[in-house]
Amino acid sequence: MSGWRMVMLCHLETRLASEARHRQLRSAIAAQTTLIRAYQSLTYDKLVNVESLERGGSRNYYHCDRLRLESFDSEFYRTSARTFNAVYFQTDTVFDAAGLDATDEHCGALTQEQRDESDNSYFQHTYKRKFPFDFAHACGMLKRTLSVHLREDQQLYDGIEDPGSIVAIKFRVSTRLKIGKDASVLLRVINRQYREDDRMVVVWRTFAEGEEGAFAGMHADELGWCVVSGDERSSVLRLYACYMPMNFMNEVVSDGAVLAKRFADMVVEASTSNCDEIAGSLEKFLLNDQKSHD
């Protein structure tokens, strides 16, 4: 199976899961609407209590929705973990197609919007950076970086098998849009490390879900590879990620296209910033470790 076919199959798998997730949310909303209407049918002399119930019900709904997300978290993380071996085997094919050669001198980062055969928009991000540290040292520090690179607002998922090589987290990013609306995105990320004799490979999946507000009904899937290789004198970090936005909004919204574009930009920005932070943390760990041994 070609690397690009693997990417598309992974995105298709996530899209089907997203559609199921969207149907689940719509069913939950419909059930909540029925419950609210039942509250409203109570007699007028209990209006104060009804209003309290409605407010409490709304809070409980959001709380229960978050609790239901825990089962979705487990499903996403475990399903992704099962696909990682197949994704890992496509590393060379994907990097060759993206032109990420470890031997040339070109370094830097680039994010581009592309179109697939069905004219669907997706984004691809490439990154390459060199470090003046030996390969074995860089691999050890990258493993450490991935295990400690957690922000205060990130939730570590500890229900995954093989915690020594797999890290799964969930975090939220929020923004205030120019149109005056608040919006937030929940990101679930899982990565797995593979150590070879002459390189270390990290593969990951990210599922981005627009929460209640301007981004409700929007999702994005990300599939990525990171490779560290080198010798006794230096190391090279190469990265490739593919982001596929998905929009399940059924409502006709005048600014829907603008919101979809802002959602995609926000997801890409969050992911690429995270990649940059990991590379920066890796370099910092390497420099600090070198100083401690000088």
ROPA-55969 format. One record per residue: residue in three letters; x, y, z of N, C-alpha, C in turn. Coordinates in pm, whole numbers, plus 32768, in hexadecimal, padded with zeros to 4 digits. Example, Ala and Ser with C-alpha at 12.3 -4.5 7.8 and 13.67 -1.06 7.14 Angstrom:
! ROPA-55969
ALA85277DC7830C84CE7E3E830C85287EB6830C SER85057F1F82C485577F9682CA850A80038313 
! end
This chain:
! ROPA-55969
MET80547F8980008000800080008058807D8000 SER803A80DD7FA9808A81567FA1807681AC801D GLY80D88205803580D1825E80A8805882B880A3 TRP803B82F0802C7FCB834C80217F4683048031 ARG7F40828780027EC5823B80157EAF822080AA MET7F1C820580F27F1281F281827EDD827081C6 VAL7F1182E4819D7EE3836281D77E4E837481BE MET7E21835E81437D95837181227D3B830E816C LEU7D698290817B7D19822E81C37D0C82548256 CYS7D78828882907D7282B4831C7D118329832B HIS7D16838882CD7CBA83F882D37C2A83CA82BF LEU7C14836982657B8D8335824F7B5982F382CD GLU7BAF82A5830F7B898263838C7B5D82CA83F4 THR7BAA833683FF7B89839D84617B0A83E78439 ARG7AF683FC83B77A7B8440838B7A0083EE83B0 LEU7A06836B839D7995831683C2797B831D8458 ALA79E7831E84A679D8832C8537799E83B4855A SER79C6841C850F799384A3852878FE84AB850A GLU78D4846A849C7846846B847A77F5842684E7 ALA782A83B6851A77E58371858677E183C88603 ARG784F840B861D78578464869077F284D68682 HIS77E5850D86097788857A85F076F8854C8605 ARG76D984D485D67652849E85EB7636848A8680 GLN769E845E86C8768E844B8759766E84CE879E LEU76B585388778769E85BB87B5761385F08794 ARG75E885DE87167563860E86EF74F685C2873C SER750B8540875474AB84F387A274A585248832 ALA751B854688687521857988F174D985FF88FB ILE74EC8654889674A986D78895741286C5888B ALA73E7866788347357864E8826731B861D88A9 ALA736485C488EE73338591896E732B860189D5 GLN738F865989D3738E86C88A30731B87298A13 THR72FF873F899472908797896E720C875F89A1 THR71FA86DB89937181869A89C6717586AC8A5D LEU71E5869E8AA271E586AD8B3371BF873B8B5B ILE71F7879D8B1671D888298B35714388458B1E ARG710E88118AAF708088268A93702887E68AFF ALA705687758B33700B87348B9E700A878C8C1A TYR707D87CA8C37708488278CA77021889B8C92 GLN701D88CD8C166FCB89438BF96F3689248C01 SER6F1288A58BFC6E85887F8C016E4F887A8C8F LEU6EA6888D8CF16E79888C8D7C6E2189068D96 THR6DD589008E016D77896B8E216DBF89EB8E44 TYR6D778A5B8E326DB18ADF8E456DDE8AF68ED4 ASP6D968ABC8F366DBA8AD68FC16E3F8A958FE7 LYS6E788A428F8F6EFB8A088FA86F638A438F4A LEU6F458AB78F136F9C8AF38EAF70288B0A8EE4 VAL70328B3C8F5E70B68B598F95710A8ADB8F9C ASN70CA8A6E8FCB711389F08FD3713689BB8F49 VAL70DC89D08EEA70F689A38E62716F89EA8E28 GLU71748A708E3D71E58ABD8E0972678A8B8E46 SER72628A6B8EC872DA8A368F08730189B18ECC LEU729C895C8EB272B888DA8E7572F388E98DEB GLU72BA894A8D9C72ED895E8D15737E89898D17 ARG739E89E58D7374298A128D7B748289A08DA9 GLY745389588E1074A388E78E4074AD887B8DD7 GLY743D88648D8D744087FF8D2474A388228CB9 SER74AA88A38C96750988CE8C2F759788B58C5C ARG75B288D68CDB763988C08D0E7657882B8D11 ASN75F587DB8D3F760C874C8D44761E87128CB9 TYR75D787498C5875E587188BCF7674872A8B9F TYR76A987A18BB2773287B78B85779387618BD3 HIS777887518C5477D186FC8CA477C9866B8C75 CYS774E86398C60773F85AF8C32777A859D8BA8 ASP776C86048B5377A685FB8ACE783C85E98AD7 ARG787A86328B33790A86228B44792A85968B77 LEU78D485628BD178EC84DB8C0378DD84768B92 ARG787C84898B3B786C842E8AC978E384368A6C LEU792384AB8A67799984B88A137A0A845D8A40 GLU7A0984388AC07A7383E08AF17A71835B8AA7 SER79F983258A8C79F282A88A417A2282BE89B2 PHE7A048334897A7A34835288F37ACC836188F4 ASP7B02839D895E7B9383A8896B7BD3831E8962 SER7BA182C289B27BD9823B89B57BD181F8892C GLU7B5E820988EC7B4B81CC88677BAE82058803 PHE7BBD828B88027C1982CA87A47CA982A087BF TYR7CD382A6883C7D5E8286885E7D8081F5883D ARG7D28819B88617D44810D884B7D3E80E887B7 THR7CDF8122876F7CD8810986DF7D54813E8699 SER7D7E81B786BF7DF681F286837E71819E86A1 ALA7E7C816F871D7EF0811E87437EF980A086EF ARG7E85806686CD7E867FEC867C7EB3800685ED THR7EA5808085BC7ECD809F85327F5E80CD8526 PHE7FA080E68598802381248593808D80D0854B ASN8089804D855880EE7FFC851480E5800F847C ALA806A800E84478059802183B7808580AD838D VAL8067811283DF8092819B83C1812A81A483C5 TYR81668166842781F881678436823E812C83BC PHE820880C083848246807F8311824580D78294 GLN81F58142829381EE819B822082488216822E THR8299821A829682EB829182B2834082BA823C ASP838E825F820583E982818198839C82AE811C THR832F826A80FC82E0828D808682AB831C8091 VAL8275833D8106823D83C3811B82A9842E8116 PHE831B8415815783868478815883C2848C80CD ASP83CF842080828403842D7FF983A484817FA4 ALA832284687FB082C084B37F6282BF85467F8A ALA82DB8563800982DB85ED8039836086348021 GLY83C485EA7FEF844786267FD5849786458052 LEU847E85FB80BE84C78611813B854185B58140 ASP85AE85E58107862A859980FF868285BD8176 ALA86B5855781BA870985708230879485A0820B THR87BD858C818D884885A88168885D8633812D ASP87F4867680FC880A86FA80C2881587648131 GLU883A87DC810988538847816A87D8889C8187 HIS876E8886813E86F688D9814F86B288BD81D5 CYS869489278220864B891C829E85DD898782A1 GLY8581897782FC851689DA8309848E89988316 ALA842689EB831C839C89BC832B834589F682BD LEU82E489A88290828A89D58226820189958239 THR819989E78236810F89B7823C80C789E181BD GLN8089898281788046899E80F97FBA896380F8 GLU7F5E89AA80B87ED8897480A27ED6892F801B GLN7EA088B580167E9D88657F9D7E0E88367F81 ARG7DFC87F87F0C7D7C87BE7EE67D91872C7EBF ASP7D3786D57EED7D4486497EC77CF986307E44 GLU7CEF85B17E1C7CB0858F7D9D7C1C85B47D98 SER7BDD85BD7E0D7B4F85E37E137B3D86777E2C ASP7BA986C47E217BA987557E357B8B877D7EC5 ASN7BA687227F227B9A87447FB07C1A87867FDF SER7C0C87EB80337C7F883480647CC287EA80D8 TYR7D4787E980D87D9287B6814A7E1388058156 PHE7E5687F881C77ED1884181E07F4287DF81FA GLN7FB9880181C9802D87B081EA809B880A8222 HIS80DE87D782878146882282CD81C787D182CB THR8233880F829F82B687CF82A18315882282F6 TYR837287DD833683CE881F8393845187D18393 LYS84BF881A8391854287D9839785A1883283E6 ARG85ED87F384408649883E849586C187E784B8 LYS8736882484BD87B187DB84DE87E188048569 PHE881C87A285B0885287BA863588E3878A863B PRO893C87D5867A89C987AC868489E0874B86F7 PHE898C86E386FD8997867F8767898C85F58729 ASP89CC8592876589CD850C872B894284CE872E PHE8930846D86D688AE843086C1887683EE8740 ALA88C8839F87848898835887FB886983BB8866 HIS88B4842788758891848E88D7880E84D188B0 ALA87FF84F28831878585358802870A84DC8815 CYS8718845B87FC86A783FF880D867A83FA889F GLY86DC83F088F886BB83EC89868675846A89B4 MET86A484DC89838667855A89AA85DD856E896B LEU85C8853A88F08543854588B284DE84F38900 LYS8504847D892984AA8429897A8485847289FB ARG84E884B18A3884CE84FE8AB2847285758A94 THR848C85B88A25843B862D8A0083A8860789EF LEU838E859989AA8304856E899282BD85478A13 SER830885158A7482CB84E88AF182AE855A8B51 VAL82F685CA8B4482E486398BA282A686B48B61 HIS829286B08ADC825D87268A9781C6872E8AAC LEU819F87538B248112875F8B4780F987E98B82 ARG8098882E8B49807388B08B7F8014889B8BF5 GLU800089058C417FAB88FB8CB77F1C88D48C92 ASP7EEE88FD8C1B7E6488E38BF57E5388618BA8 GLN7EBC880F8BA17EB387908B5B7E92871F8BBC GLN7E3D86C48B8F7E1786518BDF7E5B85D58BA5 LEU7EA785908BF77EEC85178BCC7E8E84A08BDA TYR7E7F84538B6F7E2C83DB8B727E8483658B98 ASP7E6183238C067EB682B88C3A7E7B822D8C26 GLY7E1582218BD27DD7819F8BBD7E0B81548B44 ILE7E7A81828B0C7EAF81458A937F1480D88AB5 GLU7F1C80728A617F81800A8A738009803D8A46 ASP807280028A7A80FB80258A57811880B98A70 PRO810880E88AEC812281768B0A81B4819D8AF7 GLY820D813D8AEB829A815C8AD782B781968A4E SER8263817789EB827B81A98964820581FA892D ILE819681FD8973811F8244894480F982B189A7 VAL80DD8328897280AD839889C4802A83CA8988 ALA7FC383D989DB7F40840989AD7F15847D8A06 ILE7EF084ED89C87EC885648A127E4C85A289D4 LYS7E0D85FA8A207D9A864689F17DA786D48A26 PHE7D8E873689D17D9387C089FF7D36881789AB ARG7D1D888E89DE7CBF88EA899E7D06896C8978 VAL7CE389A289047D118A2788DC7C958A7C88C2 SER7C988AF888F07C258B5288E27C4F8BD588A3 THR7BEE8C1A88687C0C8C9988287B8E8CEF8823 ARG7BA28D6E880D7B348DCD87F67B3C8DF88765 LEU7AD78DD687157AD98DF286877ABD8E85866B LYS7AE68EB385F57ACF8F3E85CF7A3C8F6085C3 ILE79EA8EFA85A9795A8F11859B79178F1B8624 GLY79668F16868E79318F28871579028EAA8759 LYS79208E36872178F68DB7875C796C8D72879F ASP794E8D2B880D79B38CD8884E79B58C50880A ALA7A298C1388057A358B8F87C67AA38B41880C SER7A918ABF88147AF88A6A88507AFF89E68805 VAL7B7589A9880B7B8F892A87C87BCD88CB882D LEU7B99885288337BD087E988887C26878F8832 LEU7CA3877D88597D00872B880B7D2986AF8859 ARG7D1A863D881A7D4B85BF88527DC585958800 VAL7E33857A88437EB0855A87FF7EE984DA8839 ILE7F18848287E37F5C840988107FD583F287B7 ASN804783D087F280BE83B287A380FF833287D5 ARG814A82F3877B8195827B879E822282868766 GLN8282825787B5830F825E878F834181D58762 TYR839281D586F983D3815C86C68469817686BF ARG84B8812486FE8549813686FD858A80CE86A3 GLU85D680FC8641862280A585E986B780B88606 ASP870C806C85C2879C807885DB87D1810185B6 ASP879F8138854887D881B685168776822A8515 ARG87008219855186A1828785578633826A85BC MET85EC82D485E0857682C986378500830585EC VAL849282BE85E7841A82EB85A083A882FE8605 VAL8364836E85F882ED8388864A8278839F85EB VAL820C835585FE8194836A85AD81248398860A TRP80C983EA85D7805E841B862D7FDE843185DF ARG7F718435862A7EED845885F67EB484C58650 THR7E6C852386137E27858B865E7D988595862B PHE7D39859A86877CAD85B086637C82863286A4 ALA7C5E869586527C33871886827B9C87238676 GLU7B5D874E86E27ACA875786E57AA087E28712 GLY7A54882886BC7A1E88A886E279B48897874D GLU79BF88E487B7796088D6882578EA89358810 GLU789089368874781A898C886878468A1C884F GLY77FF8A6087F778278AE687D178388AEE873A ALA788D8B48870D789E8B62867F78D18AE98632 PHE79208A928673795D8A21862D7910899E863E ALA789889A28676784A8929868B783388E18606 GLY7848885E86057833880F858C78AC88048532 MET791B884285597994883E850779FB87DF8545 HIS7A40879584EF7AA68737851B7B1D873E84BC ALA7B8D870B84EB7C0386FF84957C54868684C2 ASP7C8F864484637CE385CF847E7D7185EF8453 GLU7DD085C484A37E5D85DB84837EAA85588491 LEU7F01853E84337F5884CA84367FE684FC8420 GLY804484D1847480CB85098469813A84A58487 TRP81B084C88453822A847A8468829B84D88491 CYS82F184AB84EB836984F4851183DC84908514 VAL844D84B484D784C1845B84D2853C84A58502 VAL85878467855B860A849A8584867284368556 SER86D48466850B8741841284DB87C3846084E7 GLY8834841D84CE88B4846484D78927840584F0 ASP8991843C85268A0983EE85428A45841E85C6 GLU8AC7840985D68B07842E86548B2184C38661 ARG8B0F850E85F58B2D859E85F98AB085F685FA SER8A4785CD85B589D1862285AB895385CE8593 SER88E1861085A1886085CE858E88058627853B VAL87A585E784F98742862E84A886B6860584D4 LEU8661866784E985D5864E850A858186758490 ARG85318617845F84D7863183EE844886108418 LEU83EB865E83E58360864D840E830386658398 TYR829D8613839082348626832B81AD860E836E ALA814E8669835680C6865A838B8061867F8321 CYS7FF1863883207F85865282C17F0586698311 TYR7EC386DB82F97E49870083407DD386FE82DF MET7D6786BB83067CF086B282B27C7886EB82FC PRO7C4A876682DA7BD587A0831D7B56875882F2 MET7AF5874E834E7A73871383317A08876A8371 ASN799E87888326793487E0835778AF8798834D PHE786C878583C077EB874183C2777A87A083E9 MET778D882283D37725888383F376B38875838F ASN763B885B83C275C7884F8369758188D48358 GLU7598892F83B6755589B083B075958A078344 VAL75418A56830175728AB4829D75998B3382E6 VAL76198B4E82EB764C8BC1833476928C1E82D2 SER76708C9E82D976A68CFC8277773E8D03827C ASP77768CF682F578088CFE830278448C738316 GLY77FE8C0A82E8782E8B8282FB78B68B6882BE ALA78CC8B9B8243794C8B86820079BD8BCA824D VAL79A08C4182817A058C8A82CE7A278C3E834D LEU79C18C0A839179D88BBF840C7A258B3F83F1 ALA7A038AF983847A498A7E83627ADD8A998347 LYS7AF98B0883027B848B2D82E67BCD8B508367 ARG7B898B9983C07BC88BBE843F7BE18B448495 PHE7B848AE584917B968A6984DC7C108A1D84AA ALA7C1A8A0E84257C8C89C883EC7D0F8A0F8410 ASP7D108A9384047D898ADF84267DB08ACB84B8 MET7D4C8AC9850F7D678ABC859E7DA08A3385BF VAL7D6A89CB85807D9C894485977E2B89368565 VAL7E44896784EB7ECB896084B27F2D89AE8508 GLU7F038A2585337F5B8A7885867F7C8A33860A ALA7F1889F686487F2F89B186C77F90893D86B6 SER7F7E88F0864A7FD3887C8634806188A3860D THR806E890385B280F5892C8588813E897185FB SER80F689BD864C813589FC86C0816789938722 ASN811889288732814088BC878A81BF88788756 CYS81C8886686D28240882C869682B9888686AD ASP82A78908869A8314896686B1834189658743 GLU82E0895C879D83008959882C834F88DB884F ILE8329886B8815837187EE8830840087F687FD ALA8412882C8783849A883C874D84EB889B87A4 GLY84AD890887D184F3896588288517892788AE SER84BA88D988E784D5889689668544882F8956 LEU854487E988E585AD878788CB863687CA88C9 GLU86418839888286C08880887D86E988B28908 LYS868988E2895486A6891389DB86DA88A28A33 PHE8699882E8A2D86C787BC8A7C875487928A54 LEU876F879189D287F4876A89A2885F87CB89D3 LEU8842884D89CB88A288B289F788B988AB8A8E ASN884D889D8AD9885B88958B6B88A788188B95 ASP888C87AA8B5088D3872E8B718967873A8B51 GLN8985877E8AE28A1287928ABD8A5987E78B25 LYS8A1788518B548A5388A98BB88A6D885E8C3B SER8A1288048C5E8A2287BA8CDB8A9787598CD7 HIS8AC587368C5D8B3586DA8C4F8BB787208C2D ASP8BB387A48C198C2D87F08BFA8C8088088C78 
! end
